[in-house]
Amino acid sequence: MYEEFKSTWSEFTAPGQIFEIETLEVRGSPMRTYKHAPASLRDIWLGTAAFEDREYLIYQDERHTYAQSHELTASIANWLSKQGVQPGDRVAIAMRNYPEWMLAYWAVVSMGAVVVGMNAWWVGKEMEFALKDSTPKVLIADKERLAQFKAIRASFPEMIAAGVRLDGETPDNVVDWSELVSSEPVMPEVVVDPDEDACIFYTSGTTGTPKGAQLTHRGCVSNLMNIGFSQAQQREALTKAGMKSKGSMAADQVNIALVATPLFHVTGNNCVAQGIAATGGKLIHMYKWDAGEALRIVEEEKVTTFSAVPMMSREMMLHPEFDSRDTSSLKSMGGGGAAVQPDLTRKMDETMKNAAPSAGYGMTETCGIISALSGEYLVDRPTSVGRAMPTFEAKCVDGQGNTVPTGEPGELWVRGPCVIKGYLNRSEATAETITDGWLHTGDIAYMDEDEFIHLVDRAKEMVLRGGENVYCAEVESAIFDQDAVAECVVFGVEDERLGEEVAAAIYPKTGATVDVDQLRKALRERMASYKIPRYIWVVDAPLPRNANGKFVKRDVRDSLSMEDAL
């Protein structure tokens, strides 16, 4: 089936095809681009008016059609224009995953302005930093975020604040959302340059203040094309190979997605929400992540796509109500934003009736995916995330930037139009991360003979034990293979003799017990002894995560006492 994979890839990107590739100079570097890609996210959104009668945004008992959403976004854009927002100006959005998030987003990017995605988990000090860094003219926020803004309001005397879901209590100097959407629905006429900023998403670095990644219209549109290419190409390749994979949808079937990750991250916004809109699908929002509630929504709304952090897929399948809920509508289930462990791929394939397991690999700095793999290909190569999408060049390099041989681990570098313009106001950080258009991903990976990428670990999370590299992701995958394990993170702790030692924190499944001696014995059968955690904690509460659902290793490490290790 890999010969069909290669031939289909070539056919789909050939001259005259919708995914035809051409090379253009973008920001001073040669880059592979889709010749027939729309120019901007404005074009993407305006094109969805063709789905006018379809339902688009759903939240609890609220339902918006595409026609209603287009009228609302035009009203919001017109109101923003009257406040002096012009192309290139910035508008910050700070709220939960309410429908208003996407309505405001489409309004801003369609008028040529720039969205600043504010992390809804930030405290006031973090919000203040991002607002000073990005200098938006307008802040659109929900009740909780406005309460934080109130404490720092004096630092932003000229900023206009608009409030969402205020429960009838509009604070002083705040414009109620109703005023925005009651403005005349006239979308400003603008021409958007593909290489202008579409939005700024802040990265969650392990140290220091977050960096504002500048995502361009070309980058976001290319990401949408990459997602469409990946789905169509792999489906066609399997058909050519005479294989019928789970996950096939009828040509007229509407894609229905549950948004489980925050819209201020590329996983939820660029990869799920934008892709659903571009194809006329339905987007269902949740107030907050809850596996039981997610299962209810899947059953009642007949959700077809669930793409989130892998731990969320795991939690759904571990939930007590999983067997009693009808999940047969799901055609795709998987994740991005973190590695999909091989055991999870196997469990999804064995457990889900109609859904094909999927894995996407990408970053904020690439506007979304770098690669993606699903169905039979992912089941056959569960340690891989697939081949870099057609708009990317990819290579693994050593410490001097030299390409390493096939099969040898090195830091993955990628170049293409999806790579961000840079970090806002951080020229040094941009220069350290992007060289001649090549993004240093910070991920250790190797590429096999078919150019499929296999992630090994994050370079900064790798444990250096007595001169030996220990890749945490490899150890985590082996621990997750144990039936009693619900959650797990592996990390390094200081050691006087070896420099670092391997440690692991484990949260067991409900009703299960983790036998540490048996666990180490099982690990010894799979890997070298130096990789086996010397320190293990079995904790009685779920491990801490960030807003996107990823485990925060530094918080795990800080919460544990060496005296309690097993």
C-alpha positions in Angstrom: 0.0 0.0 0.0 3.0 2.3 0.2 3.6 2.2 -3.6 0.0 3.5 -3.9 0.8 6.1 -1.2 3.7 7.4 -3.3 2.0 7.4 -6.6 -1.2 9.1 -5.3 1.0 11.7 -3.7 2.6 12.5 -7.0 -0.7 12.5 -8.9 -2.4 14.8 -6.4 0.3 17.4 -6.6 0.9 17.3 -10.4 0.2 20.2 -12.8 -3.5 20.9 -13.3 -4.6 19.2 -10.1 -6.2 21.1 -7.2 -3.2 20.4 -5.0 -0.7 21.4 -7.7 2.6 22.6 -6.1 4.7 25.5 -7.4 7.8 27.1 -5.8 7.6 30.8 -4.9 9.8 33.1 -3.0 8.1 33.9 0.3 9.7 36.2 2.8 13.1 35.8 1.0 13.2 32.0 0.8 12.0 29.5 -1.9 8.9 27.7 -0.7 6.5 25.1 -2.0 3.0 26.5 -2.3 -0.3 25.4 -3.6 -0.9 27.1 -6.9 -4.7 27.1 -6.6 -4.9 28.1 -2.9 -7.2 31.0 -1.9 -5.3 34.1 -1.1 -6.5 34.7 2.4 -8.8 33.6 5.3 -11.2 36.3 4.2 -11.6 34.4 0.9 -12.1 31.1 2.9 -14.8 32.7 5.1 -16.7 34.5 2.3 -16.7 31.3 0.4 -18.7 29.5 3.1 -21.7 31.7 2.4 -22.6 29.0 -0.1 -23.6 26.8 2.9 -26.2 29.4 4.1 -28.9 27.0 5.2 -26.6 24.5 7.0 -26.1 24.7 10.8 -22.6 25.9 11.7 -22.1 26.8 15.3 -23.8 24.9 18.2 -23.4 25.5 21.9 -25.8 23.9 24.4 -29.3 24.9 23.1 -28.0 27.6 20.8 -27.7 27.0 17.0 -26.4 29.3 14.3 -26.7 28.7 10.6 -24.0 29.8 8.1 -26.3 32.6 6.9 -26.9 33.9 10.4 -23.1 33.6 11.2 -22.3 35.6 8.0 -24.7 38.4 9.0 -23.2 38.5 12.5 -19.6 38.6 11.4 -20.4 41.4 8.9 -22.0 43.4 11.8 -19.0 42.8 14.1 -16.6 43.8 11.3 -18.6 47.0 10.6 -18.7 47.9 14.3 -14.9 47.4 14.6 -14.4 49.6 11.6 -16.4 52.3 13.2 -14.1 52.1 16.2 -11.2 52.9 14.0 -9.9 49.3 13.4 -8.2 49.2 10.1 -6.3 46.5 8.2 -3.2 45.5 10.1 -4.6 46.7 13.5 -5.1 44.1 16.2 -8.1 42.8 18.1 -7.7 40.6 21.1 -10.1 37.8 21.9 -10.2 36.5 25.5 -12.9 34.0 26.3 -14.0 30.4 26.6 -14.9 28.4 23.5 -18.2 30.3 23.0 -19.6 30.7 19.5 -18.7 34.4 19.8 -15.0 33.4 19.6 -15.3 32.1 16.0 -17.7 34.9 15.0 -15.3 37.5 16.2 -12.3 35.7 14.7 -13.9 35.5 11.2 -15.0 39.2 11.4 -11.4 40.4 12.3 -9.5 38.3 9.7 -12.0 39.1 7.0 -11.6 42.9 7.4 -7.8 42.5 7.2 -7.2 43.1 10.9 -5.2 40.7 13.2 -6.6 38.4 15.9 -4.7 38.2 19.2 -5.7 34.9 20.8 -5.5 35.4 24.5 -5.1 32.3 26.7 -8.2 32.0 28.8 -6.2 30.4 31.6 -4.0 33.5 32.1 -4.0 35.5 35.3 -4.1 39.3 35.2 -0.4 39.7 35.0 -0.1 37.4 32.0 -3.0 39.2 30.3 -1.3 42.5 30.9 2.0 41.3 29.4 0.2 40.1 26.2 -1.8 43.2 25.8 1.2 45.4 26.2 3.2 43.2 23.8 0.5 43.1 21.0 -1.1 46.5 21.5 -4.7 45.7 20.3 -7.1 48.5 19.7 -10.1 46.4 20.9 -10.5 43.6 23.5 -13.4 41.3 23.1 -13.8 39.2 26.3 -16.2 37.2 28.4 -17.3 38.0 32.0 -14.4 36.2 33.7 -11.7 37.7 31.5 -13.2 41.2 31.8 -12.9 40.9 35.6 -9.2 40.3 35.2 -8.9 43.2 32.7 -10.6 45.5 35.2 -7.7 45.2 37.6 -5.2 46.3 34.9 -7.5 48.7 33.0 -5.5 51.7 34.0 -2.6 50.5 31.9 -4.7 50.6 28.8 -6.8 53.8 28.9 -7.4 54.0 25.1 -8.3 50.3 24.6 -12.0 49.6 23.8 -13.4 46.7 25.7 -16.4 44.7 24.5 -18.1 42.1 26.7 -19.6 38.7 25.9 -22.1 36.8 28.0 -22.2 39.4 30.8 -25.5 38.0 32.3 -27.1 41.5 32.1 -24.4 43.2 34.1 -22.4 45.4 31.8 -19.4 46.9 33.6 -18.4 50.6 33.2 -16.5 51.4 30.0 -17.5 48.1 28.4 -19.6 47.7 25.3 -22.1 44.9 25.4 -21.9 42.3 22.6 -25.4 43.1 21.6 -24.2 46.5 20.3 -21.6 44.8 18.0 -24.1 42.4 16.4 -26.8 45.0 16.0 -24.5 47.1 13.8 -25.4 47.2 10.1 -24.2 43.9 8.5 -21.7 45.3 6.0 -18.4 43.7 5.6 -15.6 46.2 4.8 -14.2 45.9 1.3 -10.4 45.2 1.6 -7.7 43.3 -0.2 -5.7 41.1 2.1 -2.1 40.3 1.4 -1.4 36.6 1.8 1.8 37.3 3.8 0.2 39.7 6.3 -0.5 38.6 9.8 -3.8 36.8 10.3 -3.4 36.2 14.0 -1.0 36.1 16.9 -1.0 33.0 19.2 1.2 33.0 22.2 3.4 30.0 22.8 3.6 28.5 26.2 7.4 28.4 26.8 8.9 26.5 29.7 10.7 29.6 30.9 10.3 33.3 30.7 7.4 35.2 29.1 5.4 33.7 26.2 6.2 34.6 22.6 3.6 35.9 20.2 3.8 33.8 17.0 2.8 35.7 13.9 0.6 33.4 11.7 0.0 34.7 8.2 -3.0 34.3 5.9 -0.8 32.2 3.5 0.3 30.0 6.4 -3.3 29.4 7.7 -4.7 28.7 4.2 -1.8 26.4 3.4 -2.6 24.5 6.5 -6.2 24.0 5.5 -5.1 22.8 2.1 -2.6 20.4 3.8 -5.4 18.9 5.9 -7.6 18.5 2.9 -4.7 16.9 0.9 -3.8 14.5 3.6 -7.4 13.2 4.0 -8.0 12.9 0.3 -4.6 11.4 -0.6 -4.6 8.7 2.0 -8.2 7.7 1.2 -7.4 7.4 -2.5 -4.2 5.5 -1.8 -6.1 2.9 0.2 -8.7 2.6 -2.5 -6.0 2.1 -5.1 -4.5 -0.6 -2.9 -7.9 -2.4 -2.8 -8.3 -1.7 0.9 -11.4 -0.3 2.6 -10.5 1.6 5.7 -12.7 2.7 8.5 -13.6 6.3 8.5 -15.1 6.7 5.0 -17.8 9.3 4.7 -20.4 9.6 2.0 -19.8 12.4 -0.5 -22.9 14.3 0.7 -22.3 13.7 4.4 -21.7 16.8 6.6 -18.7 16.7 8.8 -19.6 17.4 12.5 -16.8 18.2 14.9 -16.6 18.5 18.6 -14.2 21.3 19.7 -12.5 19.9 22.7 -9.3 22.1 22.8 -9.1 25.9 23.2 -9.7 28.1 20.2 -6.6 30.2 21.2 -4.4 27.3 20.0 -3.8 26.1 16.5 -5.2 22.6 17.2 -8.7 23.9 18.0 -8.8 26.9 15.8 -6.7 26.2 12.7 -7.0 22.4 12.4 -10.6 21.8 13.6 -12.6 25.0 13.5 -11.2 26.5 10.2 -11.3 23.1 8.4 -14.9 22.5 9.4 -16.0 25.9 8.2 -14.2 25.6 4.9 -16.1 22.4 4.1 -19.5 23.6 5.4 -19.4 21.4 8.4 -20.9 21.8 11.9 -18.9 22.9 14.9 -20.0 22.0 18.4 -18.6 23.9 21.4 -18.2 22.8 25.0 -18.1 25.0 28.1 -15.2 23.0 29.4 -13.6 19.6 28.7 -15.5 16.7 30.3 -15.2 13.2 28.8 -18.7 12.1 29.9 -20.3 15.3 28.4 -18.2 14.7 25.2 -19.7 11.2 24.9 -23.2 12.6 25.3 -22.6 15.2 22.6 -21.1 12.6 20.2 -24.2 10.4 20.6 -26.9 13.2 20.4 -25.3 15.3 17.7 -23.9 12.4 15.7 -20.4 13.8 15.7 -18.2 12.5 12.9 -14.8 14.0 13.9 -13.0 14.1 17.2 -9.5 15.6 17.1 -7.9 16.8 20.3 -5.0 16.1 22.6 -4.5 12.3 22.6 -5.2 12.1 26.4 -8.8 13.3 25.7 -9.4 10.3 23.3 -7.9 8.1 26.0 -10.2 9.5 28.6 -13.3 9.0 26.5 -12.5 5.4 26.0 -11.8 4.9 29.7 -15.0 6.7 30.8 -17.6 4.5 32.6 -20.3 5.5 30.1 -18.3 4.7 27.0 -19.8 1.3 26.4 -23.4 2.6 26.9 -23.0 5.6 24.6 -23.5 5.3 20.8 -20.2 6.5 19.2 -20.8 4.8 15.8 -21.2 8.1 14.0 -17.5 8.9 14.6 -15.4 8.5 11.4 -12.2 9.9 12.7 -10.7 9.9 16.2 -7.3 10.9 17.3 -5.2 13.9 18.2 -2.5 16.4 17.8 -0.6 18.8 20.0 1.1 15.8 21.7 2.4 12.4 20.6 -0.2 9.7 20.0 1.2 6.7 21.8 1.2 3.4 19.8 -0.9 1.7 22.4 -3.6 4.4 22.0 -3.6 3.9 18.2 -4.1 0.2 18.7 -6.9 0.7 21.3 -8.7 3.2 19.1 -8.5 0.9 16.1 -9.8 -2.1 18.2 -12.4 -0.2 20.2 -14.0 2.2 17.7 -16.6 0.7 15.5 -16.4 3.1 12.5 -13.7 5.6 13.4 -10.2 5.5 11.9 -7.4 6.4 14.3 -5.6 9.6 13.3 -2.5 11.5 14.4 -1.4 14.9 13.4 1.9 16.5 14.2 2.4 20.3 14.1 3.1 23.4 16.1 1.9 26.9 16.7 5.0 27.9 14.6 3.6 26.0 11.6 0.1 27.4 11.7 -1.1 23.8 12.3 0.1 20.4 10.9 3.5 19.5 9.6 2.4 15.9 8.9 -0.6 13.6 9.5 -1.3 9.9 9.3 -4.5 7.9 9.7 -6.3 4.6 9.2 -4.4 1.6 8.0 -1.2 3.6 7.5 -1.2 4.7 11.2 -2.1 1.3 12.4 0.8 -0.2 10.3 3.3 2.4 11.5 2.1 3.5 14.9 5.3 5.3 15.8 5.1 7.6 12.8 3.2 10.8 12.1 3.5 10.5 8.4 5.3 12.3 5.6 5.7 16.1 5.8 2.9 17.8 3.8 3.6 18.9 0.2 4.2 22.5 1.2 7.1 21.5 3.5 10.7 20.6 3.0 11.9 18.5 6.0 15.2 17.3 7.3 16.8 16.0 10.5 20.0 17.7 11.5 22.8 17.3 14.0 24.1 20.0 16.3 25.9 21.8 13.5 22.9 21.9 11.2 24.1 19.0 9.0 21.5 16.6 7.6 21.8 13.2 9.3 21.4 9.9 7.4 18.1 8.2 6.9 17.0 6.5 10.1 19.3 8.5 12.4 17.7 10.8 15.0 18.3 14.5 14.8 16.4 17.8 15.3 13.7 18.2 12.8 13.8 21.3 10.7 11.0 22.3 8.2 10.6 25.1 5.7 7.4 26.2 4.0 4.7 28.9 3.8 3.1 27.6 7.0 6.1 28.6 9.1 5.4 31.8 11.0 6.7 35.2 10.0 8.4 35.3 13.4 7.8 36.2 17.0 6.3 39.6 17.7 8.8 42.1 19.1 11.4 39.3 19.5 13.9 39.5 16.7 16.5 37.5 18.6 14.2 34.7 19.4 13.1 34.7 15.7 16.7 34.5 14.5 17.4 31.6 16.9 14.4 29.6 15.8 14.2 30.3 12.0 17.3 30.1 9.7 16.8 31.0 6.0 13.2 30.0 6.3 14.0 26.7 8.1 12.1 26.3 11.5 14.0 24.5 14.2 11.2 22.5 15.7 13.0 21.4 18.8 11.8 17.9 18.2 14.1 14.9 17.9 13.0 12.7 15.1 14.2 10.4 12.3 12.9 9.8 8.8 12.5 6.3 7.4 13.1 5.2 3.8 9.6 6.4 2.8 10.3 9.9 4.3 7.8 9.2 7.1 8.6 11.2 10.2 9.0 9.3 13.5 9.1 11.6 16.6 11.5 10.5 19.3 11.2 13.3 21.9 11.4 17.0 22.6 15.0 18.0 22.6 14.5 20.0 25.9 12.7 17.0 27.5 15.3 14.4 26.7 17.1 13.1 29.8 20.9 12.9 29.6 21.8 10.1 32.0 25.5 9.4 32.4 26.1 10.4 28.7 23.2 8.3 27.4 20.2 10.0 25.8 16.9 8.8 27.2 13.9 9.8 25.2 10.9 10.4 27.6 8.3 9.7 24.9 9.7 6.2 24.4 9.5 5.4 28.1 6.0 6.9 28.4 4.8 4.8 25.5 6.1 1.6 27.2 4.4 2.6 30.5 1.1 3.4 28.8 1.1 -0.2 27.5 0.4 -1.4 31.0 -3.3 -1.9 31.5 -3.4 -0.2 35.0 -2.1 3.1 33.7 -4.4 6.0 33.0 -1.9 8.9 32.9 1.9 9.1 32.8 4.7 11.5 32.4 8.5 10.8 32.3 11.1 13.4 33.1 14.6 13.9 34.5 15.7 14.7 38.0 19.1 15.9 39.1 21.7 13.2 40.1 25.1 13.9 41.5 26.8 11.0 39.8 25.0 10.7 36.5 23.9 14.3 36.0 20.3 13.2 35.5 18.2 10.2 36.4 14.9 9.0 34.8 11.7 9.5 36.8 8.0 8.9 36.2 4.7 10.0 37.7 1.8 7.6 37.1 -1.9 8.1 37.8 -3.7 4.7 37.7 -7.0 3.8 36.1 -10.0 3.9 38.4 -10.0 0.8 40.6 -6.6 -0.3 39.3 -3.3 -0.7 41.2 0.1 -0.1 39.7 2.7 -2.6 41.0 5.9 -0.7 40.6 8.1 -3.8 40.8 6.1 -5.6 38.1 6.2 -2.4 36.0 10.0 -2.2 36.1 10.2 -5.9 35.3 7.9 -5.4 32.2 10.0 -2.4 31.1 13.2 -4.4 31.4 11.9 -6.7 28.7 11.4 -3.8 26.3 14.3 -1.5 26.8 17.8 -1.0 28.1 18.1 -0.8 31.9 19.4 2.8 31.8 16.0 4.0 30.4 14.0 2.4 33.2 12.8 5.1 35.8 14.8 5.0 39.0 12.2 7.1 40.7 8.5 6.4 40.3 5.5 8.1 41.9 2.0 6.6 41.9 -0.2 9.6 42.5 -3.9 9.7 43.6 -5.0 12.6 41.5 -4.9 13.4 37.7 -1.6 15.0 36.6 -1.6 18.8 36.0 -2.2 20.0 32.4 -2.2 23.3 30.5 -5.1 24.9 28.7 -4.6 22.7 25.7 -4.7 19.5 27.7 -1.0 18.7 27.6 0.7 17.5 30.8 2.9 20.2 32.4 6.0 18.3 33.4 7.6 21.1 35.4 4.4 21.3 37.5 4.4 17.5 38.0 8.1 17.6 39.0 7.6 20.5 41.4 4.7 18.8 43.2 6.6 15.6 44.0 8.9 14.9 46.9 11.9 12.7 46.4 11.3 11.0 49.7 8.0 9.7 48.4 9.4 8.1 45.3 9.3 4.3 44.9 
